[in-house]
Amino acid sequence: MELLTEFEVEQKVQQVLQRIRPYLIEDGGDVEFVRYEANTRVLEVRLTGNCTDCPLAMMTLRAGIERVLIKEIPQIKRIEKVR
């Protein structure tokens, strides 16, 4: 696995989120990058709009957003939702 700098991880995350975002916007929601912690390999994101209180938000996060990001950026171990 090629190790990316924190800046490179953030840039790659932003690129991947740009591809995911239209699907969330279609339902009135969105996702935004908050921060990446290299020591723990945890990425924090914020769900906004309709995704904020949607009962399926965790499924969207785990089965959709997390799956795609970890596949494309193996340096990320886990994704956490923050407010």
Stockholm file with secondary structure:
# STOCKHOLM 1.0

chainA/1-83         MELLTEFEVEQKVQQVLQRIRPYLIEDGGDVEFVRYEANTRVLEVRLTGNCTDCPLAMMTLRAGIERVLIKEIPQIKRIEKVR
#=GR chainA/1-83 SS CCCCCHHHHHHHHHHHHHHHHHHHHTTTEEEEEEEEETTTTEEEEEEEETTTTCTTHHHIIIIIIIHHHHHHCTTCCEEEECC
#=GC SS_cons        CCCCCHHHHHHHHHHHHHHHHHHHHTTTEEEEEEEEETTTTEEEEEEEETTTTCTTHHHIIIIIIIHHHHHHCTTCCEEEECC
//
